[in-house]
Amino acid sequence: MADESAGFFKVVVNHEEQHSIWPAHRATPAGWHEAGVSGSREECLEHIRTAWPDITPLSVRTARNA
């Protein structure tokens, strides 16, 4: 298996607004959608750090605010 740490990635988001990186050459996994950001592993992780400051799942945040 090739080392993907130096590869090209995309940021994906699920229905709970949780973010992850995924190899850009692979199909987006079921239950996730592309966030429109791609690049190196470091670039994608930096985007996630700024775009997803509260890692609490959406359902928990919603219940907390109800």
N, CA, C and O atoms as a Tinker XYZ file with bonds, in Angstrom:
   264  protein
     1  N      0.844000   -1.187000    0.000000    73     2
     2  CA     0.000000    0.000000    0.000000    64     1     3
     3  C      0.888000    1.249000    0.000000    63     2     4     5
     4  O      1.847000    1.340000    0.767000    81     3
     5  N      0.567000    2.173000   -0.838000    73     3     6
     6  CA     1.346000    3.401000   -0.943000    64     5     7
     7  C      1.102000    4.299000    0.265000    63     6     8     9
     8  O      0.019000    4.291000    0.851000    81     7
     9  N      2.109000    5.063000    0.625000    73     7    10
    10  CA     1.975000    6.033000    1.706000    64     9    11
    11  C      1.196000    7.226000    1.180000    63    10    12    13
    12  O      1.686000    7.950000    0.313000    81    11
    13  N     -0.005000    7.440000    1.690000    73    11    14
    14  CA    -0.853000    8.525000    1.202000    64    13    15
    15  C     -0.593000    9.838000    1.937000    63    14    16    17
    16  O     -1.227000   10.846000    1.625000    81    15
    17  N      0.325000    9.848000    2.908000    73    15    18
    18  CA     0.546000   11.055000    3.698000    64    17    19
    19  C      1.032000   12.229000    2.852000    63    18    20    21
    20  O      0.831000   13.380000    3.241000    81    19
    21  N      1.659000   11.974000    1.716000    73    19    22
    22  CA     2.147000   13.045000    0.845000    64    21    23
    23  C      1.249000   13.232000   -0.363000    63    22    24    25
    24  O      1.621000   13.945000   -1.296000    81    23
    25  N      0.084000   12.615000   -0.373000    73    23    26
    26  CA    -0.806000   12.657000   -1.518000    64    25    27
    27  C     -1.722000   13.855000   -1.545000    63    26    28    29
    28  O     -1.502000   14.850000   -0.855000    81    27
    29  N     -2.745000   13.739000   -2.351000    73    27    30
    30  CA    -3.736000   14.789000   -2.559000    64    29    31
    31  C     -5.030000   14.332000   -1.899000    63    30    32    33
    32  O     -5.494000   13.219000   -2.147000    81    31
    33  N     -5.609000   15.171000   -1.069000    73    31    34
    34  CA    -6.792000   14.815000   -0.286000    64    33    35
    35  C     -7.934000   15.787000   -0.549000    63    34    36    37
    36  O     -7.751000   16.850000   -1.142000    81    35
    37  N     -9.115000   15.391000   -0.091000    73    35    38
    38  CA   -10.278000   16.282000   -0.103000    64    37    39
    39  C    -10.901000   16.242000    1.286000    63    38    40    41
    40  O    -10.779000   15.256000    2.013000    81    39
    41  N    -11.566000   17.326000    1.634000    73    39    42
    42  CA   -12.271000   17.393000    2.908000    64    41    43
    43  C    -13.691000   16.894000    2.669000    63    42    44    45
    44  O    -14.357000   17.306000    1.720000    81    43
    45  N    -14.141000   16.003000    3.543000    73    43    46
    46  CA   -15.493000   15.479000    3.448000    64    45    47
    47  C    -16.223000   15.754000    4.765000    63    46    48    49
    48  O    -15.604000   15.874000    5.822000    81    47
    49  N    -17.553000   15.850000    4.676000    73    47    50
    50  CA   -18.395000   16.187000    5.826000    64    49    51
    51  C    -19.576000   15.238000    5.848000    63    50    52    53
    52  O    -20.131000   14.911000    4.799000    81    51
    53  N    -19.970000   14.786000    7.050000    73    51    54
    54  CA   -21.128000   13.903000    7.145000    64    53    55
    55  C    -22.362000   14.660000    7.640000    63    54    56    57
    56  O    -22.311000   15.874000    7.837000    81    55
    57  N    -23.459000   13.950000    7.838000    73    55    58
    58  CA   -24.728000   14.576000    8.236000    64    57    59
    59  C    -24.662000   15.197000    9.631000    63    58    60    61
    60  O    -25.512000   16.019000    9.973000    81    59
    61  N    -23.690000   14.829000   10.430000    73    59    62
    62  CA   -23.504000   15.412000   11.758000    64    61    63
    63  C    -22.537000   16.593000   11.728000    63    62    64    65
    64  O    -22.138000   17.110000   12.772000    81    63
    65  N    -22.163000   17.017000   10.507000    73    63    66
    66  CA   -21.223000   18.110000   10.277000    64    65    67
    67  C    -19.828000   17.795000   10.817000    63    66    68    69
    68  O    -19.060000   18.701000   11.141000    81    67
    69  N    -19.507000   16.500000   10.909000    73    67    70
    70  CA   -18.161000   16.083000   11.279000    64    69    71
    71  C    -17.304000   16.099000   10.017000    63    70    72    73
    72  O    -17.758000   15.684000    8.950000    81    71
    73  N    -16.079000   16.571000   10.138000    73    71    74
    74  CA   -15.168000   16.723000    9.009000    64    73    75
    75  C    -14.083000   15.657000    9.045000    63    74    76    77
    76  O    -13.699000   15.178000   10.112000    81    75
    77  N    -13.600000   15.299000    7.878000    73    75    78
    78  CA   -12.494000   14.356000    7.757000    64    77    79
    79  C    -11.776000   14.615000    6.443000    63    78    80    81
    80  O    -12.274000   15.345000    5.586000    81    79
    81  N    -10.604000   14.012000    6.290000    73    79    82
    82  CA    -9.936000   14.058000    4.997000    64    81    83
    83  C    -10.043000   12.678000    4.362000    63    82    84    85
    84  O    -10.140000   11.661000    5.049000    81    83
    85  N    -10.023000   12.672000    3.037000    73    83    86
    86  CA   -10.187000   11.444000    2.273000    64    85    87
    87  C     -9.296000   11.536000    1.048000    63    86    88    89
    88  O     -9.202000   12.606000    0.446000    81    87
    89  N     -8.641000   10.456000    0.659000    73    87    90
    90  CA    -7.808000   10.521000   -0.549000    64    89    91
    91  C     -8.633000   11.012000   -1.747000    63    90    92    93
    92  O     -9.710000   10.483000   -2.024000    81    91
    93  N     -8.130000   12.002000   -2.436000    73    91    94
    94  CA    -8.883000   12.634000   -3.526000    64    93    95
    95  C     -9.191000   11.671000   -4.663000    63    94    96    97
    96  O    -10.196000   11.838000   -5.354000    81    95
    97  N     -8.352000   10.675000   -4.868000    73    95    98
    98  CA    -8.565000    9.751000   -5.989000    64    97    99
    99  C     -9.617000    8.681000   -5.671000    63    98   100   101
   100  O    -10.022000    7.932000   -6.560000    81    99
   101  N    -10.051000    8.605000   -4.436000    73    99   102
   102  CA   -11.050000    7.596000   -4.066000    64   101   103
   103  C    -12.444000    8.212000   -4.050000    63   102   104   105
   104  O    -12.603000    9.406000   -3.801000    81   103
   105  N    -13.442000    7.390000   -4.317000    73   103   106
   106  CA   -14.829000    7.858000   -4.276000    64   105   107
   107  C    -15.176000    8.284000   -2.850000    63   106   108   109
   108  O    -14.730000    7.670000   -1.880000    81   107
   109  N    -15.962000    9.323000   -2.740000    73   107   110
   110  CA   -16.395000    9.790000   -1.428000    64   109   111
   111  C    -17.223000    8.693000   -0.766000    63   110   112   113
   112  O    -18.117000    8.130000   -1.399000    81   111
   113  N    -16.937000    8.380000    0.506000    73   111   114
   114  CA   -17.657000    7.294000    1.165000    64   113   115
   115  C    -19.138000    7.625000    1.358000    63   114   116   117
   116  O    -19.524000    8.790000    1.455000    81   115
   117  N    -19.946000    6.583000    1.410000    73   115   118
   118  CA   -21.386000    6.746000    1.635000    64   117   119
   119  C    -21.620000    7.510000    2.933000    63   118   120   121
   120  O    -20.952000    7.271000    3.938000    81   119
   121  N    -22.573000    8.428000    2.895000    73   119   122
   122  CA   -22.913000    9.204000    4.076000    64   121   123
   123  C    -22.090000   10.467000    4.244000    63   122   124   125
   124  O    -22.286000   11.210000    5.206000    81   123
   125  N    -21.174000   10.720000    3.323000    73   123   126
   126  CA   -20.323000   11.902000    3.375000    64   125   127
   127  C    -20.474000   12.679000    2.073000    63   126   128   129
   128  O    -20.834000   12.103000    1.047000    81   127
   129  N    -20.200000   13.984000    2.106000    73   127   130
   130  CA   -20.177000   14.782000    0.887000    64   129   131
   131  C    -18.916000   15.649000    0.897000    63   130   132   133
   132  O    -18.358000   15.955000    1.951000    81   131
   133  N    -18.493000   16.025000   -0.282000    73   131   134
   134  CA   -17.293000   16.839000   -0.407000    64   133   135
   135  C    -17.572000   18.270000    0.055000    63   134   136   137
   136  O    -18.630000   18.835000   -0.227000    81   135
   137  N    -16.611000   18.838000    0.763000    73   135   138
   138  CA   -16.744000   20.199000    1.279000    64   137   139
   139  C    -16.232000   21.244000    0.294000    63   138   140   141
   140  O    -16.348000   22.443000    0.549000    81   139
   141  N    -15.667000   20.802000   -0.832000    73   139   142
   142  CA   -15.164000   21.740000   -1.832000    64   141   143
   143  C    -13.737000   22.197000   -1.578000    63   142   144   145
   144  O    -13.271000   23.158000   -2.190000    81   143
   145  N    -13.040000   21.511000   -0.676000    73   143   146
   146  CA   -11.659000   21.856000   -0.365000    64   145   147
   147  C    -10.795000   20.635000   -0.630000    63   146   148   149
   148  O    -11.127000   19.527000   -0.208000    81   147
   149  N     -9.691000   20.838000   -1.326000    73   147   150
   150  CA    -8.757000   19.743000   -1.572000    64   149   151
   151  C     -7.347000   20.296000   -1.573000    63   150   152   153
   152  O     -7.140000   21.497000   -1.745000    81   151
   153  N     -6.384000   19.417000   -1.381000    73   151   154
   154  CA    -4.987000   19.819000   -1.364000    64   153   155
   155  C     -4.158000   18.798000   -0.622000    63   154   156   157
   156  O     -4.528000   17.627000   -0.532000    81   155
   157  N     -3.038000   19.243000   -0.094000    73   155   158
   158  CA    -2.187000   18.346000    0.678000    64   157   159
   159  C     -2.888000   17.980000    1.986000    63   158   160   161
   160  O     -3.867000   18.616000    2.377000    81   159
   161  N     -2.385000   16.969000    2.639000    73   159   162
   162  CA    -2.929000   16.564000    3.941000    64   161   163
   163  C     -2.928000   17.758000    4.902000    63   162   164   165
   164  O     -3.922000   18.013000    5.582000    81   163
   165  N     -1.823000   18.477000    4.952000    73   163   166
   166  CA    -1.684000   19.614000    5.861000    64   165   167
   167  C     -2.675000   20.734000    5.527000    63   166   168   169
   168  O     -3.263000   21.334000    6.426000    81   167
   169  N     -2.858000   21.012000    4.235000    73   167   170
   170  CA    -3.814000   22.055000    3.833000    64   169   171
   171  C     -5.238000   21.677000    4.236000    63   170   172   173
   172  O     -5.996000   22.514000    4.725000    81   171
   173  N     -5.590000   20.424000    4.029000    73   171   174
   174  CA    -6.936000   19.971000    4.383000    64   173   175
   175  C     -7.154000   20.001000    5.886000    63   174   176   177
   176  O     -8.216000   20.412000    6.354000    81   175
   177  N     -6.152000   19.567000    6.646000    73   175   178
   178  CA    -6.285000   19.592000    8.102000    64   177   179
   179  C     -6.367000   21.020000    8.625000    63   178   180   181
   180  O     -7.093000   21.282000    9.584000    81   179
   181  N     -5.643000   21.937000    8.020000    73   179   182
   182  CA    -5.729000   23.347000    8.426000    64   181   183
   183  C     -7.127000   23.892000    8.150000    63   182   184   185
   184  O     -7.682000   24.620000    8.973000    81   183
   185  N     -7.695000   23.549000    7.008000    73   183   186
   186  CA    -9.066000   23.977000    6.715000    64   185   187
   187  C    -10.026000   23.429000    7.774000    63   186   188   189
   188  O    -10.890000   24.157000    8.263000    81   187
   189  N     -9.882000   22.172000    8.122000    73   187   190
   190  CA   -10.760000   21.563000    9.128000    64   189   191
   191  C    -10.616000   22.280000   10.467000    63   190   192   193
   192  O    -11.617000   22.532000   11.138000    81   191
   193  N     -9.393000   22.610000   10.862000    73   191   194
   194  CA    -9.180000   23.308000   12.139000    64   193   195
   195  C     -9.921000   24.637000   12.182000    63   194   196   197
   196  O    -10.439000   25.023000   13.230000    81   195
   197  N     -9.979000   25.343000   11.050000    73   195   198
   198  CA   -10.645000   26.644000   11.047000    64   197   199
   199  C    -12.152000   26.530000   10.788000    63   198   200   201
   200  O    -12.929000   27.321000   11.324000    81   199
   201  N    -12.563000   25.578000    9.992000    73   199   202
   202  CA   -13.980000   25.451000    9.618000    64   201   203
   203  C    -14.805000   24.683000   10.649000    63   202   204   205
   204  O    -16.032000   24.786000   10.660000    81   203
   205  N    -14.146000   23.921000   11.509000    73   203   206
   206  CA   -14.862000   23.035000   12.430000    64   205   207
   207  C    -14.327000   23.211000   13.852000    63   206   208   209
   208  O    -13.773000   22.273000   14.425000    81   207
   209  N    -14.491000   24.416000   14.428000    73   207   210
   210  CA   -13.921000   24.672000   15.754000    64   209   211
   211  C    -14.616000   23.912000   16.884000    63   210   212   213
   212  O    -13.980000   23.591000   17.888000    81   211
   213  N    -15.893000   23.624000   16.739000    73   211   214
   214  CA   -16.640000   22.881000   17.757000    64   213   215
   215  C    -16.911000   21.493000   17.206000    63   214   216   217
   216  O    -17.770000   21.329000   16.340000    81   215
   217  N    -16.193000   20.497000   17.694000    73   215   218
   218  CA   -16.304000   19.148000   17.138000    64   217   219
   219  C    -17.517000   18.379000   17.653000    63   218   220   221
   220  O    -17.680000   17.197000   17.352000    81   219
   221  N    -18.357000   19.042000   18.420000    73   219   222
   222  CA   -19.569000   18.395000   18.903000    64   221   223
   223  C    -20.481000   18.078000   17.713000    63   222   224   225
   224  O    -20.725000   18.953000   16.883000    81   223
   225  N    -20.990000   16.838000   17.614000    73   223   226
   226  CA   -21.889000   16.487000   16.509000    64   225   227
   227  C    -23.125000   17.397000   16.474000    63   226   228   229
   228  O    -23.584000   17.873000   17.512000    81   227
   229  N    -23.649000   17.627000   15.286000    73   227   230
   230  CA   -24.808000   18.496000   15.083000    64   229   231
   231  C    -25.990000   18.086000   15.956000    63   230   232   233
   232  O    -26.633000   18.954000   16.546000    81   231
   233  N    -26.294000   16.802000   16.056000    73   231   234
   234  CA   -27.449000   16.359000   16.843000    64   233   235
   235  C    -27.305000   16.741000   18.324000    63   234   236   237
   236  O    -28.295000   17.077000   18.975000    81   235
   237  N    -26.104000   16.692000   18.845000    73   235   238
   238  CA   -25.864000   17.067000   20.246000    64   237   239
   239  C    -25.998000   18.578000   20.408000    63   238   240   241
   240  O    -26.606000   19.046000   21.371000    81   239
   241  N    -25.437000   19.341000   19.479000    73   239   242
   242  CA   -25.576000   20.802000   19.547000    64   241   243
   243  C    -27.033000   21.221000   19.466000    63   242   244   245
   244  O    -27.469000   22.116000   20.190000    81   243
   245  N    -27.785000   20.577000   18.587000    73   243   246
   246  CA   -29.208000   20.896000   18.416000    64   245   247
   247  C    -29.980000   20.585000   19.698000    63   246   248   249
   248  O    -30.788000   21.398000   20.147000    81   247
   249  N    -29.735000   19.418000   20.285000    73   247   250
   250  CA   -30.422000   19.025000   21.518000    64   249   251
   251  C    -30.078000   19.971000   22.671000    63   250   252   253
   252  O    -30.927000   20.289000   23.503000    81   251
   253  N    -28.844000   20.405000   22.705000    73   251   254
   254  CA   -28.388000   21.312000   23.752000    64   253   255
   255  C    -29.091000   22.661000   23.665000    63   254   256   257
   256  O    -29.347000   23.299000   24.686000    81   255
   257  N    -29.406000   23.097000   22.437000    73   255   258
   258  CA   -30.033000   24.407000   22.220000    64   257   259
   259  C    -31.550000   24.357000   22.218000    63   258   260   261
   260  O    -32.201000   25.389000   22.056000    81   259
   261  N    -32.119000   23.181000   22.395000    73   259   262
   262  CA   -33.589000   23.035000   22.351000    64   261   263
   263  C    -34.218000   23.461000   23.656000    63   262   264
   264  O    -35.439000   23.405000   23.799000    81   263
